[in-house]
Amino acid sequence: MPHAVNPDDATPIGYDVAGSGPAVVMLHGSALSRAIWRGLGYVKALAGDRTVVRIDLRGHGRSGKPHQAEAYAMPKIVGDVLAVLDQEGIGRAAVVGYSFGSRVGFALASAAPERVERFAALGATYRGQGGQVAKVFFDGYLEALRSGGMEAFIDGLEAAGRTLDPSTKAAFRANDPQALVAYFEQTEREPGLPEEELSGLGLPALLMAGTNDSVRLADSQRAAALMPDARFVELPGRTHASTLFPAGEVLAELAPFLSAQPPAQRG
């Protein structure tokens, strides 16, 4: 498995590449890994005519796992994605992000717009997450990670009524809980993307969220209204946790969006 190295702090970033054609970078959500995209069928569906680049975000999967909260500041994570693109010689790519991966996608499109051809945000928010993470997982999630590790985290989710598919549960179990504690501490501090910056993102964008994922549904609708070339699609009956699965309904919108001509070629 290849690794790129962030030049800012030398953190190694694991990733893999499948398929051929225009590049699409896949960014997973919190406490998951790049494995989620293969486990839920996205790689098989997209790699036939695209180069699919799956990245383990720092603190996850086979990437470096610092135990210091400041190591998870968003500019460092944006730098990780750019390091992977540079190592693979990819000048410009489509980006697909789920949950935290979508926040990375928003930040990347703002910081390096010349590197992002189009952006699909699934279960997305552009806002800061202070006080919101527990609503996605469960009250006391950080304490569970600190004291009981990943099994306590999984138990807490299931006690809160969350049904975890095998791919998600396996991704959770592969994590370093203390790295996740540092990651979540920084996540709670990050300010998000101001709406004036969001309004300046002129790239083609697709935003999708479940109708039972009320916060991200509203935030995705708001982002689509602010961005000049964005479209919102709701996923009926889905929660935040079920945004990606089953994949068929998502891919029915995502695959054509990724295949559309770049803006400069239209007309």
C-alpha positions in Angstrom: 0.0 0.0 0.0 1.5 3.4 -1.0 2.0 6.3 1.5 2.4 10.0 0.8 4.1 12.2 3.4 2.7 15.5 4.4 5.6 18.0 4.0 4.4 20.1 6.9 4.8 17.5 9.7 5.9 14.3 8.0 2.7 12.4 8.8 2.4 9.4 6.5 -0.9 9.1 4.6 -2.1 5.7 3.4 -4.1 5.5 0.2 -4.8 3.2 -2.7 -5.6 3.6 -6.4 -8.0 1.5 -8.6 -9.2 1.8 -12.1 -8.3 4.2 -14.9 -9.6 7.4 -16.3 -10.3 10.8 -14.7 -9.4 10.8 -11.0 -11.9 10.9 -8.2 -10.7 11.1 -4.5 -12.9 9.4 -1.9 -12.8 10.8 1.7 -14.5 8.8 4.5 -16.2 9.9 7.7 -15.1 10.0 11.3 -13.8 6.7 12.8 -14.0 5.0 9.5 -11.4 4.3 6.8 -10.9 4.1 3.1 -12.2 0.5 3.3 -15.8 1.7 3.6 -15.9 2.7 -0.1 -15.0 -0.8 -1.2 -17.1 -2.6 1.4 -20.3 -0.7 0.4 -19.7 -1.1 -3.4 -18.6 2.3 -4.4 -15.2 1.2 -5.8 -16.7 -1.5 -8.0 -19.3 0.9 -9.3 -16.9 3.8 -10.1 -13.5 2.2 -11.0 -14.7 1.0 -14.4 -14.0 4.3 -16.1 -12.3 6.4 -13.3 -9.2 6.3 -11.3 -10.5 5.9 -7.8 -8.1 7.2 -5.1 -9.2 6.2 -1.6 -7.4 8.0 1.2 -7.2 7.1 4.9 -7.5 10.4 6.6 -4.9 11.0 9.3 -5.8 9.3 12.5 -7.6 6.5 10.6 -6.9 3.3 8.7 -3.2 2.9 7.8 -2.3 6.6 8.0 -0.3 8.1 10.8 -2.1 8.5 14.1 -0.8 11.4 16.1 -2.0 11.6 19.7 -1.9 15.5 19.8 -5.1 17.3 19.0 -3.4 20.1 17.1 -2.1 17.6 14.6 -5.7 17.3 13.3 -6.2 21.0 12.3 -8.0 21.2 9.0 -5.0 22.8 7.1 -2.9 19.8 7.9 -5.6 17.4 6.6 -6.0 19.5 3.4 -2.2 19.2 3.1 -2.5 15.4 3.4 -4.9 15.2 0.4 -2.6 17.4 -1.7 0.4 15.3 -0.8 -1.4 12.2 -2.2 -2.4 14.1 -5.4 1.1 15.3 -5.8 2.6 11.8 -5.3 0.3 10.4 -7.9 0.9 13.2 -10.4 -2.8 14.2 -10.3 -3.2 17.9 -11.0 -7.0 18.1 -10.7 -9.5 15.6 -9.4 -13.2 15.2 -8.5 -13.7 14.8 -4.7 -16.3 12.8 -2.9 -16.7 13.2 0.8 -18.9 11.6 3.4 -19.5 13.4 6.8 -16.1 14.5 8.0 -14.8 13.8 4.5 -17.2 16.3 3.1 -15.9 19.0 5.5 -12.4 18.2 4.2 -13.7 18.5 0.7 -15.2 22.0 1.4 -11.9 23.1 3.0 -9.9 21.7 0.1 -12.1 23.4 -2.6 -11.7 26.7 -0.7 -7.9 26.4 -0.1 -6.9 24.9 -3.4 -9.7 25.4 -6.0 -7.3 24.7 -8.9 -7.0 21.1 -7.6 -10.7 20.2 -7.3 -12.7 19.8 -10.6 -16.0 19.0 -8.9 -17.2 18.0 -5.5 -19.9 15.6 -4.1 -20.8 16.0 -0.5 -22.7 13.2 1.2 -24.2 13.8 4.6 -22.4 17.1 4.7 -22.0 20.2 6.7 -19.7 23.1 6.2 -20.2 24.4 9.8 -18.1 24.0 12.9 -18.9 20.9 14.9 -18.6 22.1 18.5 -21.2 20.3 20.5 -22.6 18.4 17.5 -20.4 15.3 17.4 -22.3 13.7 20.3 -25.5 14.0 18.3 -24.0 12.0 15.5 -22.6 9.3 17.8 -23.9 9.4 21.4 -23.6 11.4 24.6 -20.3 10.5 26.3 -18.6 9.2 23.2 -15.3 10.8 24.1 -15.3 9.3 27.6 -16.1 5.9 26.1 -13.1 6.1 23.8 -10.8 7.3 26.6 -11.8 4.6 29.0 -12.9 1.6 27.0 -11.5 2.1 23.5 -13.3 1.1 20.3 -15.4 -1.7 21.8 -16.9 0.8 24.3 -17.5 3.2 21.4 -19.3 0.5 19.4 -21.3 -0.6 22.4 -22.3 3.0 23.0 -23.5 3.4 19.4 -25.6 0.2 19.6 -27.0 1.1 23.0 -28.1 4.4 21.4 -30.1 2.4 18.8 -27.6 2.5 15.9 -27.5 -0.4 13.6 -23.9 -0.9 12.3 -23.3 -2.9 9.0 -20.3 -5.2 9.1 -18.1 -2.9 7.0 -18.7 0.0 9.4 -18.1 -2.1 12.5 -14.8 -3.5 11.1 -13.6 0.0 10.2 -14.4 1.2 13.7 -12.5 -1.7 15.3 -9.4 -1.0 13.3 -8.9 2.4 14.9 -6.4 3.7 17.6 -8.8 5.1 20.2 -6.4 7.6 21.6 -5.7 9.0 18.2 -9.4 9.3 17.7 -9.7 11.2 21.0 -7.2 13.7 19.8 -9.0 13.9 16.4 -12.4 14.5 18.0 -11.0 17.1 20.4 -9.7 19.1 17.4 -13.0 18.5 15.5 -14.9 20.1 18.3 -12.7 23.2 17.9 -12.6 23.7 14.2 -14.6 26.7 13.0 -15.9 25.3 9.7 -16.1 27.3 6.4 -17.7 30.8 6.5 -20.7 31.3 4.3 -18.9 34.0 2.3 -16.2 31.5 1.3 -18.9 28.9 0.5 -20.6 31.4 -1.8 -17.3 31.8 -3.7 -17.0 28.1 -4.5 -17.9 28.1 -8.2 -17.1 24.5 -8.9 -19.9 22.0 -9.9 -21.2 20.4 -6.7 -23.7 17.7 -5.7 -25.0 17.6 -2.1 -27.0 14.7 -0.8 -28.4 14.1 2.7 -31.0 11.9 4.3 -34.4 13.3 5.2 -33.9 11.8 8.8 -30.5 13.5 9.1 -32.1 16.9 10.0 -29.0 19.0 10.7 -27.0 17.9 7.6 -30.2 18.0 5.5 -30.6 21.7 6.4 -26.9 22.5 6.0 -26.7 20.7 2.7 -29.7 22.6 1.4 -28.2 25.9 2.6 -24.9 25.1 1.0 -26.6 24.2 -2.3 -28.4 27.5 -2.2 -25.3 29.5 -1.6 -22.9 27.8 -4.1 -23.3 29.1 -7.6 -23.2 25.7 -9.4 -24.6 23.3 -6.8 -27.5 20.9 -6.7 -29.2 19.2 -3.7 -30.7 15.8 -3.7 -32.5 14.3 -0.6 -32.3 10.7 0.3 -35.7 9.7 1.7 -35.8 8.0 5.0 -32.0 7.9 5.6 -30.2 8.9 8.8 -26.7 10.2 8.9 -25.4 6.7 9.6 -27.3 5.2 6.6 -26.3 8.0 4.1 -24.0 5.7 2.0 -25.9 2.4 2.2 -27.6 0.9 0.2 -25.4 2.5 -2.4 -27.6 2.2 -5.5 -29.7 5.4 -4.8 -26.6 7.4 -4.1 -24.7 6.1 -7.2 -27.6 6.8 -9.4 -26.9 10.5 -8.8 -23.2 10.3 -8.1 -22.0 8.4 -11.2 -23.6 10.8 -13.8 -22.4 13.8 -11.8 -18.8 12.5 -11.9 -19.0 11.8 -15.6 -20.3 15.2 -16.6 -17.9 17.3 -18.7 -15.7 19.8 -16.9 -17.1 23.3 -17.0 -14.5 24.5 -19.5 -15.7 21.9 -22.0 -19.4 22.8 -21.8 -21.4 24.5 -24.4 
